[in-house]
Amino acid sequence: MALASGPAVDGLITADWMHQKSGVHYRIYAEDRKAWLSFERPNDPAVRGRRQLPYYIGSGRRGRTYLFALDGFLFESPVNWYTGRHVWDMAPGFVDASLIPMNLPVFTGCLHCHVSGMQPPIQGTQNRYPVPPFSQAGVGCERCHGPGAEHAKGGAIVNPAKLDPAGRDEVCMQCHLEGKAAIEQPGRHLYDYQPGQQLSEYIHYFVFADQQRSLGAVSQVEALAQSVCKKKSGDTMSCTTCHDPHSEPSAAERVSYYRQKCLACHGAKLGSRHHPEQPDCTSCHMPASLSTDVAHTDVTDHRILRRPSVSLQLLQDANTKHDLPRLVRFPDMKTDEDVRDLALAWDSLVNKGMTAAAPETEKLFRMAIKKSPDDPALLSAMGYSAQRKGEPDRARELYRKALAADPSLIDASANLAVIEAGSGHLREAVRLWEEAFERAPGQSSIGMNIARAFCGAGQVDRARDYVLRVLEFNPDLTEAKNLFQRLNGPDPKCD
């Protein structure tokens, strides 16, 4: 954990690699005591450049990525190092990309779990952080033990082992659980949570209850809850039953270390007669399998299965079912009493492609808005749903109410602008787009909408400025490159 982040030049993993599907050559290298990322497509002179890499994320055990800043906005490198396969490849979700994803924003959920003393993004932005964005590299003491100011004066700190079982487990949950959806509570953020507090006051996690779950890169807590070991042991078993947060066994010690953890519960007698020729319990009962959400990454199966080969087949069969599963709060595994959170959780799945859940989401929306008529997150989500269904007037009303409650909602502003432009209110649309684009210049679609609006008004110079701004953050965007060429020709013209 101490190596989860740091200055990029520390232990820099260099790269000199060509991504075949996009035809882009990437290099990561050191120069003048700084780390750099360069990119170029040999047959496309418009696509070449470099970014300074001030920070790395990832200890290197699974992999590593690098971060760069542009105008104070923090982005993730488009290429990652994957330790398990010993390869460079594109960032998760972009392995098959044909264009360079140079505008991957660094969200708080990622940064919070890899650094200490994270500074929240500047108000109204997604990924513009103060400089530096965190005060300490890696995961420090305060992540598990709470603020250290009083301890420095001789006071006590939080000892997770002395918390009630729920509070103890939540210290690990804050970074080792993603679930199917995670809904922050109104006015709260995960990064505000401190050990000893109730995590549920800041965020609610949702999982599918009626089927075995796939193994994601950050699913350890959820997987452990499915294990027979945990179910029979109850609150006496936790992550720290097997893991010491302060140390890790060496490669030579690993097998005997974890075997003793198993035998502490199952007894030495079982160890003497249950496959004594195979001392590595984890190789059979906690095998590594490929993560379902991060390419080239193996995940240790914390379900601690008795017969993993059979269970993996059941897992595959369960994940091919088309019935709508039951979405429940984790860890209590009960349907959430707060219909607002359940509605937002289902909506997040719809937006990820689970369109079969749309009717259920709409039903929950109608219930939730009666209880929370002024909730900006709920209003914005309902606005987008109405916009998708072709109900612009309803969507406009919802977006306006959402922005009245929280003017910083970037997506609500950008989506409302689309509706206003479609209704002929171009000046209002441009105003909304410009405000949103200033706070999220990595969202290329917003910048392109502004450029097209100025093109339509015959303001070629302003259109060109916005296309250039889009290309600054997303230099390989085809539509932006094409429009820039047309605007720079001897007879400048728009689409």
C-alpha positions as CSV (number, residue, x, y, z in Angstrom):
1,M,0.0,0.0,0.0
2,A,2.9,2.4,0.7
3,L,3.9,2.0,-2.9
4,A,0.4,2.6,-4.4
5,S,1.5,6.0,-5.8
6,G,4.4,8.4,-6.0
7,P,6.5,10.6,-8.2
8,A,6.7,9.1,-11.7
9,V,10.5,9.2,-11.9
10,D,10.8,6.9,-8.9
11,G,11.3,3.4,-10.3
12,L,10.1,4.5,-13.8
13,I,8.9,1.6,-16.0
14,T,10.0,2.7,-19.4
15,A,8.0,1.9,-22.6
16,D,8.8,1.8,-26.3
17,W,5.7,0.2,-27.7
18,M,3.4,0.3,-30.8
19,H,-0.3,-0.3,-30.4
20,Q,-1.2,-2.1,-33.5
21,K,-4.9,-1.4,-33.7
22,S,-4.5,2.4,-33.6
23,G,-1.1,2.5,-35.2
24,V,0.3,4.8,-32.5
25,H,3.8,4.5,-31.1
26,Y,4.1,5.3,-27.4
27,R,7.2,6.0,-25.3
28,I,7.6,6.5,-21.6
29,Y,11.0,7.7,-20.7
30,A,13.1,9.9,-18.4
31,E,14.7,13.2,-19.5
32,D,16.1,16.0,-17.4
33,R,15.1,14.1,-14.2
34,K,11.5,14.1,-15.3
35,A,9.2,11.4,-16.7
36,W,7.6,11.8,-20.1
37,L,5.0,10.2,-22.3
38,S,5.3,10.7,-26.1
39,F,2.9,9.5,-28.7
40,E,2.8,9.6,-32.5
41,R,1.2,7.9,-35.4
42,P,3.8,7.7,-38.2
43,N,1.4,8.2,-41.0
44,D,-0.5,11.1,-39.3
45,P,1.7,14.1,-38.6
46,A,-1.2,15.8,-36.8
47,V,-1.0,13.2,-34.1
48,R,2.2,13.6,-32.1
49,G,3.1,15.2,-28.9
50,R,4.3,14.5,-25.4
51,R,3.1,15.0,-21.8
52,Q,5.1,15.3,-18.6
53,L,4.2,12.6,-16.1
54,P,4.4,13.9,-12.5
55,Y,2.9,10.9,-10.8
56,Y,2.4,7.1,-11.0
57,I,-0.6,5.1,-9.7
58,G,-0.2,1.4,-8.9
59,S,2.5,-0.4,-6.8
60,G,3.5,-2.5,-9.8
61,R,2.2,-5.7,-8.3
62,R,-0.7,-5.8,-10.7
63,G,0.3,-2.9,-12.9
64,R,1.0,0.7,-13.1
65,T,-0.3,3.8,-14.9
66,Y,0.9,7.4,-15.0
67,L,-0.9,10.7,-14.7
68,F,-0.3,14.0,-16.5
69,A,-1.8,17.4,-16.0
70,L,-3.0,19.8,-18.7
71,D,-4.0,23.3,-17.5
72,G,-4.4,21.9,-14.1
73,F,-6.7,19.1,-15.2
74,L,-5.4,15.6,-14.2
75,F,-5.6,12.8,-16.7
76,E,-4.6,9.1,-16.9
77,S,-2.0,7.9,-19.4
78,P,-3.6,6.1,-22.3
79,V,-1.2,3.2,-21.8
80,N,-0.7,0.9,-18.7
81,W,1.9,-1.6,-17.6
82,Y,0.3,-5.0,-16.8
83,T,2.7,-6.9,-14.5
84,G,1.0,-10.2,-14.6
85,R,1.5,-10.6,-18.4
86,H,4.6,-8.4,-18.4
87,V,3.1,-6.2,-21.2
88,W,2.2,-2.7,-22.1
89,D,-1.3,-2.2,-23.4
90,M,-4.0,0.4,-23.5
91,A,-5.8,1.6,-20.4
92,P,-8.7,-0.7,-19.2
93,G,-11.6,-0.5,-21.5
94,F,-9.5,0.8,-24.4
95,V,-7.5,-2.3,-25.5
96,D,-9.4,-2.3,-28.9
97,A,-9.4,1.5,-29.3
98,S,-8.5,2.8,-32.8
99,L,-7.9,6.3,-31.5
100,I,-5.7,7.7,-28.6
101,P,-7.7,8.2,-25.4
102,M,-5.8,11.2,-24.1
103,N,-8.7,12.6,-22.2
104,L,-9.3,10.0,-19.4
105,P,-10.1,12.1,-16.4
106,V,-8.6,11.1,-13.0
107,F,-11.7,10.8,-10.8
108,T,-11.6,11.0,-7.0
109,G,-12.6,7.3,-6.6
110,C,-9.4,6.3,-8.2
111,L,-7.1,8.8,-6.6
112,H,-8.5,8.5,-3.1
113,C,-7.6,4.8,-2.9
114,H,-4.0,5.2,-4.1
115,V,-2.8,8.3,-2.3
116,S,-2.9,10.0,1.1
117,G,-4.1,13.5,1.9
118,M,-6.0,13.8,-1.4
119,Q,-7.1,17.3,-2.2
120,P,-10.7,17.4,-3.6
121,P,-11.2,18.7,-7.1
122,I,-11.7,22.5,-7.5
123,Q,-15.4,23.2,-7.0
124,G,-17.5,22.6,-10.1
125,T,-14.8,20.5,-11.9
126,Q,-14.4,16.8,-12.4
127,N,-10.7,16.5,-12.4
128,R,-9.0,19.9,-11.8
129,Y,-7.1,19.4,-8.6
130,P,-5.0,21.8,-6.5
131,V,-1.2,21.4,-7.0
132,P,-0.1,19.0,-5.6
133,P,-3.3,16.9,-5.7
134,F,-2.2,14.9,-2.6
135,S,0.2,15.5,0.3
136,Q,1.7,12.0,0.6
137,A,2.4,9.3,-1.8
138,G,1.0,5.8,-1.2
139,V,-1.6,4.7,1.4
140,G,-0.5,6.1,4.7
141,C,-1.4,5.5,8.3
142,E,-4.4,7.8,8.3
143,R,-6.3,5.7,5.8
144,C,-6.9,3.1,8.4
145,H,-6.2,4.9,11.7
146,G,-7.8,8.3,11.1
147,P,-6.4,11.8,11.4
148,G,-3.0,11.9,13.1
149,A,-3.0,15.4,14.4
150,E,-4.3,14.4,17.9
151,H,-2.1,11.4,18.0
152,A,0.9,13.6,17.3
153,K,0.0,15.5,20.5
154,G,-0.2,12.3,22.5
155,G,-3.8,11.4,21.9
156,A,-5.3,8.1,20.7
157,I,-5.8,7.0,17.2
158,V,-8.4,4.6,15.7
159,N,-7.5,1.0,16.0
160,P,-9.7,-0.9,13.5
161,A,-9.3,-4.1,15.5
162,K,-11.1,-2.5,18.4
163,L,-14.0,-1.1,16.4
164,D,-17.3,-3.0,16.1
165,P,-17.2,-5.6,13.3
166,A,-19.0,-3.4,10.8
167,G,-16.7,-0.5,11.5
168,R,-13.6,-2.7,11.2
169,D,-14.7,-4.1,7.9
170,E,-15.6,-0.7,6.5
171,V,-12.0,0.4,6.8
172,C,-11.1,-2.2,4.2
173,M,-14.4,-1.7,2.2
174,Q,-13.6,1.9,1.4
175,C,-11.0,0.7,-1.2
176,H,-11.6,-3.0,-1.7
177,L,-15.2,-2.9,-2.8
178,E,-16.8,-1.6,-5.9
179,G,-20.0,-3.6,-6.3
180,K,-22.3,-3.2,-9.3
181,A,-23.0,0.4,-8.3
182,A,-21.8,2.9,-5.6
183,I,-24.0,5.8,-4.8
184,E,-22.6,8.7,-2.8
185,Q,-24.9,10.3,-0.3
186,P,-26.3,13.8,-0.8
187,G,-23.6,16.3,0.1
188,R,-21.1,13.6,1.0
189,H,-18.1,12.0,-0.8
190,L,-16.2,8.8,-0.2
191,Y,-13.0,10.7,0.3
192,D,-14.6,12.5,3.3
193,Y,-14.9,9.2,5.2
194,Q,-12.7,8.7,8.3
195,P,-12.1,5.3,10.0
196,G,-14.4,5.0,13.0
197,Q,-17.3,6.7,11.2
198,Q,-20.1,4.8,9.4
199,L,-19.2,4.3,5.8
200,S,-22.8,4.2,4.9
201,E,-23.2,7.8,5.8
202,Y,-21.0,8.6,2.8
203,I,-21.7,5.9,0.2
204,H,-24.0,3.0,-0.5
205,Y,-22.8,-0.1,-2.4
206,F,-25.1,-2.3,-4.4
207,V,-24.6,-5.9,-5.7
208,F,-26.7,-8.6,-7.4
209,A,-28.1,-10.9,-4.8
210,D,-29.6,-13.8,-6.8
211,Q,-26.6,-14.9,-8.9
212,Q,-22.9,-15.6,-8.4
213,R,-20.9,-12.5,-9.1
214,S,-18.0,-12.1,-11.5
215,L,-14.6,-11.4,-10.2
216,G,-13.7,-7.8,-10.8
217,A,-10.3,-6.3,-10.0
218,V,-11.7,-4.7,-6.8
219,S,-14.2,-7.3,-5.5
220,Q,-12.3,-8.8,-2.6
221,V,-14.7,-7.8,0.2
222,E,-17.8,-8.9,-1.8
223,A,-16.2,-12.2,-2.8
224,L,-15.1,-12.9,0.8
225,A,-18.7,-12.4,1.9
226,Q,-19.7,-15.3,-0.4
227,S,-17.3,-17.7,1.1
228,V,-18.3,-20.5,3.4
229,C,-15.4,-19.6,5.7
230,K,-16.9,-16.1,6.2
231,K,-20.5,-17.3,6.5
232,K,-19.6,-19.9,9.2
233,S,-17.1,-17.7,11.0
234,G,-19.3,-14.6,11.0
235,D,-17.9,-11.4,12.6
236,T,-14.8,-13.2,13.9
237,M,-13.4,-13.4,10.3
238,S,-12.2,-10.3,8.5
239,C,-9.7,-9.2,5.9
240,T,-7.1,-9.0,8.6
241,T,-7.6,-12.6,9.6
242,C,-5.3,-13.5,6.7
243,H,-3.7,-10.1,5.8
244,D,-1.4,-8.0,7.9
245,P,-1.9,-4.4,6.6
246,H,1.6,-3.5,7.9
247,S,3.6,-6.2,6.2
248,E,3.5,-8.9,3.4
249,P,5.2,-12.2,3.4
250,S,8.1,-12.6,1.0
251,A,7.7,-14.9,-2.0
252,A,9.6,-17.6,-0.2
253,E,7.4,-17.3,2.9
254,R,4.1,-16.9,1.1
255,V,2.9,-20.6,0.9
256,S,3.7,-21.4,4.6
257,Y,2.3,-18.1,5.8
258,Y,-1.1,-18.5,4.2
259,R,-1.2,-22.2,5.0
260,Q,-0.9,-21.4,8.7
261,K,-3.8,-19.0,8.3
262,C,-6.0,-21.8,7.0
263,L,-4.8,-24.3,9.6
264,A,-5.5,-21.8,12.4
265,C,-9.2,-22.5,11.7
266,H,-9.2,-25.9,10.1
267,G,-6.6,-27.5,12.4
268,A,-3.3,-29.2,11.9
269,K,-5.0,-32.6,11.7
270,L,-6.8,-31.6,8.4
271,G,-3.5,-30.3,7.1
272,S,-1.8,-33.7,7.7
273,R,-4.4,-35.7,5.7
274,H,-5.8,-33.3,3.2
275,H,-3.4,-33.3,0.2
276,P,-0.2,-33.1,2.3
277,E,1.8,-33.2,-0.9
278,Q,0.3,-29.8,-1.8
279,P,1.1,-27.2,0.9
280,D,-0.2,-24.3,-1.1
281,C,-3.9,-24.1,0.0
282,T,-4.6,-21.0,-2.2
283,S,-3.5,-22.7,-5.4
284,C,-6.6,-25.0,-5.2
285,H,-9.1,-23.0,-3.2
286,M,-8.2,-19.4,-4.1
287,P,-6.9,-19.6,-7.6
288,A,-6.2,-16.6,-9.7
289,S,-8.4,-16.0,-12.7
290,L,-8.6,-13.2,-15.2
291,S,-10.4,-10.1,-14.0
292,T,-13.7,-9.3,-15.8
293,D,-13.1,-5.6,-15.9
294,V,-9.3,-5.0,-16.3
295,A,-7.4,-6.7,-19.1
296,H,-4.3,-8.7,-18.5
297,T,-5.0,-8.7,-14.7
298,D,-5.4,-11.8,-12.5
299,V,-7.7,-11.7,-9.5
300,T,-7.3,-14.0,-6.4
301,D,-10.7,-15.7,-5.8
302,H,-11.6,-14.6,-2.3
303,R,-14.7,-16.8,-2.3
304,I,-12.4,-19.6,-1.0
305,L,-14.3,-22.2,-3.0
306,R,-14.2,-25.9,-2.1
307,R,-14.2,-26.9,-5.8
308,P,-13.3,-23.8,-7.8
309,S,-13.4,-25.5,-11.3
310,V,-17.1,-26.4,-10.8
311,S,-18.0,-23.1,-9.2
312,L,-16.4,-21.2,-12.1
313,Q,-18.7,-23.0,-14.5
314,L,-21.7,-22.1,-12.3
315,L,-20.4,-18.5,-12.4
316,Q,-20.3,-18.5,-16.2
317,D,-23.7,-20.0,-16.4
318,A,-25.2,-17.5,-14.0
319,N,-23.7,-14.5,-15.9
320,T,-25.4,-15.6,-19.1
321,K,-28.9,-15.5,-17.6
322,H,-31.2,-12.8,-19.0
323,D,-33.6,-12.4,-16.1
324,L,-33.3,-9.1,-14.2
325,P,-31.4,-9.9,-11.0
326,R,-32.2,-8.5,-7.6
327,L,-30.1,-5.4,-6.7
328,V,-29.4,-5.1,-3.0
329,R,-27.4,-3.1,-0.6
330,F,-24.1,-4.5,0.5
331,P,-23.1,-5.8,3.1
332,D,-26.6,-6.3,4.6
333,M,-27.9,-7.8,1.4
334,K,-31.3,-6.3,1.8
335,T,-33.3,-4.1,-0.6
336,D,-32.4,-0.6,0.1
337,E,-35.0,1.4,2.1
338,D,-33.9,4.5,0.3
339,V,-35.6,4.3,-3.0
340,R,-33.5,7.3,-4.2
341,D,-30.3,5.3,-4.0
342,L,-31.8,2.2,-5.6
343,A,-33.1,4.2,-8.5
344,L,-29.7,5.8,-9.1
345,A,-28.0,2.4,-8.8
346,W,-30.3,0.9,-11.4
347,D,-29.9,4.0,-13.6
348,S,-26.1,3.6,-13.5
349,L,-26.5,0.1,-14.8
350,V,-28.8,1.2,-17.6
351,N,-26.2,3.8,-18.7
352,K,-23.6,1.0,-18.8
353,G,-25.7,-0.9,-21.3
354,M,-28.1,-3.0,-19.1
355,T,-31.2,-1.6,-21.0
356,A,-33.5,-4.3,-19.7
357,A,-33.4,-2.5,-16.4
358,A,-34.9,0.7,-17.8
359,P,-38.6,-0.1,-16.9
360,E,-37.5,-0.9,-13.3
361,T,-35.5,2.3,-13.1
362,E,-38.4,4.4,-14.3
363,K,-40.7,2.9,-11.7
364,L,-38.2,3.7,-9.0
365,F,-37.7,7.2,-10.3
366,R,-41.4,8.0,-9.9
367,M,-41.3,6.8,-6.3
368,A,-38.0,8.5,-5.5
369,I,-38.9,11.9,-6.8
370,K,-41.9,12.0,-4.5
371,K,-39.7,11.6,-1.5
372,S,-36.7,13.7,-2.7
373,P,-38.2,16.3,-5.0
374,D,-35.2,18.6,-4.9
375,D,-32.3,16.1,-5.1
376,P,-30.0,17.3,-7.9
377,A,-28.5,13.9,-8.7
378,L,-31.9,12.3,-9.0
379,L,-33.3,15.2,-11.0
380,S,-30.3,15.1,-13.4
381,A,-30.6,11.3,-13.9
382,M,-34.3,11.6,-14.6
383,G,-33.7,14.4,-17.0
384,Y,-31.3,12.3,-19.0
385,S,-33.8,9.4,-19.0
386,A,-36.5,11.7,-20.4
387,Q,-34.1,13.0,-23.0
388,R,-33.2,9.5,-24.1
389,K,-36.9,8.7,-24.5
390,G,-37.5,11.8,-26.7
391,E,-39.3,14.0,-24.1
392,P,-37.3,17.3,-24.4
393,D,-39.8,19.4,-22.5
394,R,-39.8,17.1,-19.5
395,A,-36.0,16.8,-19.6
396,R,-35.6,20.6,-19.7
397,E,-37.8,21.0,-16.6
398,L,-35.8,18.4,-14.7
399,Y,-32.4,19.7,-15.8
400,R,-33.3,23.2,-14.8
401,K,-34.5,22.1,-11.3
402,A,-31.3,20.1,-10.9
403,L,-29.1,23.0,-11.8
404,A,-31.0,25.3,-9.5
405,A,-30.2,23.0,-6.7
406,D,-26.6,22.4,-7.8
407,P,-25.2,24.7,-10.6
408,S,-22.0,22.6,-10.7
409,L,-23.6,19.6,-12.5
410,I,-21.6,19.5,-15.8
411,D,-23.6,16.8,-17.5
412,A,-26.9,18.5,-16.7
413,S,-25.7,21.7,-18.2
414,A,-24.3,20.1,-21.3
415,N,-27.4,18.0,-21.9
416,L,-29.8,20.9,-21.3
417,A,-27.8,22.9,-23.9
418,V,-28.5,20.1,-26.4
419,I,-32.2,20.5,-25.8
420,E,-32.0,24.3,-26.0
421,A,-30.1,24.1,-29.3
422,G,-32.7,21.7,-30.7
423,S,-35.4,24.2,-29.8
424,G,-33.7,27.0,-31.6
425,H,-32.4,28.7,-28.4
426,L,-28.8,28.7,-29.7
427,R,-27.5,31.6,-27.6
428,E,-28.7,29.9,-24.3
429,A,-27.2,26.6,-25.6
430,V,-23.8,28.2,-26.2
431,R,-23.8,29.8,-22.8
432,L,-24.5,26.5,-21.1
433,W,-21.9,24.7,-23.2
434,E,-19.2,27.3,-22.6
435,E,-19.7,27.2,-18.9
436,A,-19.5,23.4,-18.9
437,F,-16.6,23.2,-21.2
438,E,-14.5,25.6,-19.1
439,R,-14.9,23.2,-16.2
440,A,-14.5,20.0,-18.2
441,P,-12.3,20.7,-21.3
442,G,-11.6,17.0,-21.6
443,Q,-15.3,16.4,-22.7
444,S,-14.7,16.8,-26.4
445,S,-18.4,16.5,-27.4
446,I,-19.1,19.8,-25.5
447,G,-16.3,21.6,-27.3
448,M,-17.4,20.3,-30.7
449,N,-21.0,21.4,-30.1
450,I,-19.8,24.9,-29.4
451,A,-17.6,24.9,-32.5
452,R,-20.5,23.8,-34.7
453,A,-22.7,26.4,-33.2
454,F,-20.2,29.2,-34.1
455,C,-19.8,27.6,-37.5
456,G,-23.5,27.8,-38.1
457,A,-23.4,31.4,-37.1
458,G,-20.6,32.1,-39.5
459,Q,-18.1,32.9,-36.8
460,V,-15.2,30.8,-38.2
461,D,-12.5,32.2,-36.0
462,R,-14.3,31.4,-32.8
463,A,-15.2,27.9,-34.2
464,R,-11.5,27.3,-34.9
465,D,-10.5,28.4,-31.4
466,Y,-12.8,25.8,-29.9
467,V,-11.7,23.0,-32.2
468,L,-8.1,23.8,-31.2
469,R,-9.1,23.6,-27.6
470,V,-10.7,20.2,-28.2
471,L,-7.6,18.9,-30.0
472,E,-5.4,20.2,-27.1
473,F,-7.0,17.6,-24.8
474,N,-8.0,15.0,-27.4
475,P,-5.5,15.3,-30.3
476,D,-6.7,12.1,-32.1
477,L,-10.4,13.0,-32.4
478,T,-11.3,12.4,-36.0
479,E,-14.2,14.8,-36.2
480,A,-12.2,17.6,-34.7
481,K,-9.2,17.0,-37.0
482,N,-11.5,17.0,-40.0
483,L,-13.3,20.2,-39.0
484,F,-10.0,21.9,-38.2
485,Q,-8.7,21.1,-41.7
486,R,-11.9,22.5,-43.3
487,L,-11.6,25.7,-41.2
488,N,-8.0,26.2,-42.1
489,G,-8.4,25.7,-45.9
490,P,-8.3,28.5,-48.4
491,D,-12.0,28.6,-48.3
492,P,-12.9,28.0,-44.6
493,K,-16.1,26.2,-44.2
494,C,-18.0,24.1,-41.6
495,D,-19.7,20.8,-41.9
